[in-house]
Amino acid sequence: MMKGEIIVGVGAVVLQNNEILLVKRLNEPCKGCWAIPGGRIEFGEDLGEAAKRELFEETNIVAEPLGVIWVTNIYYKLKNIHYVIIDFLMKPSNINEIKPGTDASDARFFSINNPPHPITSSTKKLLIYLKRLIANNELDKRIIPW
């Protein structure tokens, strides 16, 4: 069995009128790519609280987690790191105050149907899933309450 590091992270999905909030990553992995705001959980931190914290640190948006909307994993072979990412659908309270911070060089809304490039592969998969849920009016039915 291979040895490596397993990291648990969270993502914060903010939707508004068929648009999604994305950040341009300032650091590796995937520096310069667009992705949903997120990052590592801190030891002992609640997953929902981690999503709130990461969203605020990267975009200045305050929000509450509605529930888990997507779970994925990413394996970076070169660094021998395996990320497990739990994405939360968020309900923001100050959407007009977007300002990139910490790990983001930019933060803004994009149409789910016309995302920016380059975009991370995990974000691309999430967008395909969200488009299907929205088209079938199933978004609220697929949230795992937190």
KOLKOLTOR-557994 format. One record per atom (N, C-alpha, C): y, z, x. Coordinates in pm, whole numbers, padded with zeros to 5 digits, always signed. Layout:
% KOLKOLTOR-557994
YZX ...
END
This chain:
% KOLKOLTOR-557994
-00118+00000+00084 +00000+00000+00000 +00124+00000+00088 +00224-00079+00048 +00347-00089+00126 +00433+00036+00109 +00506+00066+00213 +00601+00177+00208 +00740+00120+00191 +00823+00191+00119 +00959+00147+00099 +01033+00249+00014 +01152+00214-00025 +01236+00303-00102 +01243+00255-00247 +01228+00348-00341 +01245+00319-00482 +01375+00386-00527 +01464+00306-00586 +01594+00356-00630 +01607+00332-00780 +01646+00437-00851 +01670+00425-00995 +01821+00407-01015 +01855+00304-01090 +01995+00276-01119 +02017+00255-01267 +02143+00251-01304 +02181+00226-01443 +02284+00114-01447 +02289+00049-01562 +02391-00051-01588 +02460-00017-01718 +02585-00059-01730 +02665-00032-01850 +02702-00165-01914 +02643-00193-02029 +02666-00317-02101 +02776-00293-02205 +02888-00363-02188 +02999-00355-02282 +03019-00492-02344 +03002-00500-02475 +03017-00626-02548 +03139-00620-02639 +03203-00736-02653 +03319-00747-02743 +03330-00892-02788 +03307-00917-02917 +03322-01053-02973 +03248-01159-02892 +03119-01143-02872 +03036-01236-02795 +03080-01252-02650 +03149-01152-02599 +03185-01149-02458 +03124-01023-02396 +03099-01033-02266 +03041-00921-02192 +03131-00887-02074 +03143-00759-02046 +03221-00712-01931 +03136-00725-01805 +03190-00795-01706 +03122-00811-01578 +03215-00771-01465 +03154-00731-01354 +03229-00698-01233 +03183-00788-01120 +03275-00819-01031 +03240-00894-00911 +03207-00792-00803 +03084-00797-00754 +03035-00696-00661 +03108-00704-00527 +03157-00589-00483 +03233-00579-00358 +03140-00557-00238 +03022-00501-00265 +02929-00465-00158 +02790-00522-00184 +02707-00520-00082 +02566-00558-00097 +02494-00448-00176 +02388-00481-00246 +02329-00613-00257 +02410-00704-00350 +02398-00831-00328 +02461-00935-00410 +02614-00933-00403 +02667-00905-00286 +02812-00906-00266 +02871-01040-00312 +02980-01034-00390 +03047-01155-00437 +02991-01212-00566 +02881-01158-00613 +02821-01204-00739 +02873-01121-00856 +02872-01181-00973 +02910-01112-01095 +02788-01041-01152 +02810-00922-01205 +02701-00840-01260 +02759-00742-01361 +02672-00677-01436 +02723-00571-01522 +02756-00451-01433 +02851-00369-01473 +02884-00250-01394 +02763-00157-01387 +02744-00094-01273 +02633+00000-01262 +02610+00041-01119 +02509+00125-01102 +02474+00171-00970 +02368+00279-00976 +02350+00345-00864 +02247+00448-00850 +02281+00573-00932 +02175+00638-00980 +02197+00769-01040 +02201+00871-00926 +02271+00979-00949 +02277+01087-00852 +02168+01188-00885 +02120+01259-00785 +02013+01355-00806 +02051+01454-00917 +01963+01467-01016 +01985+01561-01126 +02077+01509-01236 +02127+01387-01222 +02221+01332-01318 +02147+01271-01438 +02197+01296-01557 +02146+01235-01678 +02173+01084-01673 +02077+01003-01717 +02092+00858-01710 +02214+00808-01787 +02236+00858-01907 +02352+00818-01987 +02483+00856-01920 +02486+00975-01860 +02605+01020-01787 +02630+00933-01665 +02522+00890-01600 +02536+00802-01484 +02596+00668-01526 +02553+00614-01641 +02609+00488-01691 +02758+00504-01721 +02795+00616-01783 +02938+00643-01811 +03018+00649-01681 +02966+00722-01583 +03035+00739-01455 +03052+00607-01382 +02943+00530-01373 +02950+00402-01303 +03047+00306-01371 +03044+00301-01504 +03136+00214-01577 +03281+00253-01548 +03310+00382-01551 +03446+00427-01525 +03487+00398-01380 +03399+00428-01284 +03432+00406-01143 +03460+00259-01113 +03387+00169-01178 +03399+00027-01145 +03499-00049-01231 +03536+00007-01350 +03623-00069-01441 +03736+00011-01503 +03738+00142-01485 +03837+00230-01546 +03817+00244-01698 +03702+00201-01750 +03676+00210-01893 +03596+00337-01923 +03642+00409-02023 +03572+00528-02073 +03486+00483-02190 +03358+00523-02189 +03268+00480-02295 +03155+00580-02313 +03092+00573-02428 +02975+00655-02457 +02852+00566-02466 +02739+00610-02412 +02617+00531-02423 +02560+00536-02565 +02530+00419-02621 +02469+00411-02752 +02317+00419-02740 +02264+00367-02631 +02121+00369-02607 +02080+00266-02504 +01953+00266-02471 +01898+00174-02372 +01878+00038-02439 +01927-00068-02373 +01916-00204-02428 +01826-00293-02342 +01805-00257-02215 +01730-00344-02124 +01681-00262-02004 +01563-00290-01958 +01509-00227-01837 +01452-00339-01750 +01484-00334-01623 +01435-00436-01532 +01409-00373-01396 +01348-00450-01308 +01331-00403-01171 +01357-00519-01077 +01408-00484-00961 +01444-00583-00860 +01385-00536-00728 +01315-00627-00662 +01255-00594-00535 +01322-00676-00425 +01386-00607-00330 +01448-00672-00215 +01351-00664-00097 +01275-00770-00079 +01168-00774+00021 +01220-00748+00162 +01334-00809+00197 +01385-00797+00334 +01420-00653+00370 +01468-00577+00273 +01507-00438+00299 +01401-00339+00254 +01295-00391+00189 +01186-00307+00140 +01237-00201+00041 +01323-00246-00049 +01380-00158-00151 +01342-00213-00289 +01299-00123-00375 +01262-00158-00512 +01356-00081-00605 +01439-00155-00680 +01531-00095-00777 +01469-00098-00916 +01478+00011-00988 +01445+00016-01129 +01578+00040-01200 +01618-00054-01287 +01749-00050-01351 +01734-00030-01502 +01803+00070-01554 +01803+00100-01697 +01945+00072-01748 +01956-00029-01835 +02087-00071-01885 +02114-00009-02022 +02233+00046-02035 +02276+00110-02159 +02381+00025-02228 +02369+00012-02360 +02476-00047-02439 +02580+00062-02458 +02706+00030-02428 +02813+00130-02427 +02914+00104-02537 +02974+00212-02589 +03082+00202-02687 +03210+00250-02617 +03297+00155-02580 +03419+00191-02505 +03530+00244-02595 +03618+00325-02535 +03732+00378-02610 +03865+00326-02557 +03867+00263-02440 +03993+00214-02382 +03975+00075-02320 +03929-00018-02398 +03892-00151-02350 +04009-00231-02290 +04130-00197-02325 +04247-00271-02276 +04297-00223-02141 +04225-00131-02080 +04270-00074-01953 +04177-00107-01838 +04120-00227-01838 +04026-00268-01734 +04098-00279-01600 +04038-00216-01500 +04093-00220-01364 +03976-00202-01267 +03950-00299-01179 +03837-00285-01087 +03858-00168-00991 +03747-00106-00954 +03753+00006-00861 +03622+00020-00786 +03613+00112-00695 +03500+00142-00606 +03425+00017-00563 +03314-00017-00628 +03227-00126-00584 +03262-00262-00643 +03376-00276-00709 +03411-00402-00777 +03543-00457-00724 +03544-00588-00696 +03669-00653-00655 +03741-00713-00775 +03670-00728-00888 +03729-00783-01010 +03646-00733-01127 +03707-00726-01244 +03637-00683-01365 +03704-00750-01484 +03624-00820-01566 +03680-00883-01685 +03569-00928-01780 +03612-00968-01899 +03519-01015-02000 +03496-01166-01985 +03370-01206-02009 +03331-01347-02008 +03248-01375-02131 +03254-01498-02178 +03168-01540-02287 +03022-01527-02244 +02940-01473-02333 +02797-01465-02303 +02740-01604-02282 +02797-01703-02350 +02748-01841-02340 +02802-01916-02219 +02900-01860-02150 +02960-01928-02036 +02993-01827-01925 +02888-01770-01863 +02913-01668-01761 +02967-01729-01632 +03029-01648-01549 +03084-01697-01421 +02972-01721-01320 +03008-01786-01210 +02914-01810-01100 +02977-01760-00972 +02902-01708-00880 +02760-01678-00892 +02738-01551-00973 +02623-01541-01035 +02586-01426-01115 +02450-01376-01066 +02427-01245-01070 +02299-01193-01023 +02186-01240-01115 +02068-01255-01060 +01954-01301-01141 +01921-01202-01251 +01935-01074-01226 +01904-00975-01330 +02007-00981-01443 +02133-01009-01411 +02235-01023-01514 +02211-01150-01595 +02169-01256-01529 +02138-01381-01599 +02026-01359-01702 +01921-01286-01663 +01811-01256-01755 +01858-01169-01871 +01944-01072-01841 +01998-00986-01946 +02079-01068-02046 +02161-01161-01999 +02242-01244-02087 +02155-01330-02180 +02046-01384-02128 +01954-01462-02212 +01899-01374-02324 +01859-01252-02289 +01807-01158-02386 +01913-01121-02491 +02034-01089-02445 +02141-01051-02537 +02178-01165-02631 +02183-01288-02579 +02214-01404-02664 +02112-01416-02777 +01986-01398-02743 +01882-01406-02845 +01897-01296-02950 +01924-01174-02905 +01942-01063-02999 +02061-01088-03091 +02171-01134-03035 +02292-01159-03115 +02268-01273-03213 +02203-01381-03169 +02176-01495-03256 +02086-01456-03374 +01994-01365-03350 +01901-01321-03455 +01949-01194-03527 +02072-01152-03496 +02131-01032-03557 +02040-00910-03539 +01987-00893-03418 +01893-00785-03389 +01943-00685-03285 +02066-00696-03242 +02116-00611-03134 +02097-00463-03168 +02142-00422-03287 +02132-00281-03325 +01989-00234-03340 +01897-00326-03372 +01757-00290-03394 +01682-00268-03262 +01735-00320-03153 +01665-00314-03024 +01713-00203-02932 +01813-00128-02975 +01865-00017-02892 +01771+00101-02903 +01734+00158-02790 +01659+00282-02788 +01762+00394-02781 +01780+00471-02889 +01885+00573-02893 +01876+00670-02775 +01992+00712-02729 +01998+00806-02616 +02044+00939-02662 
END
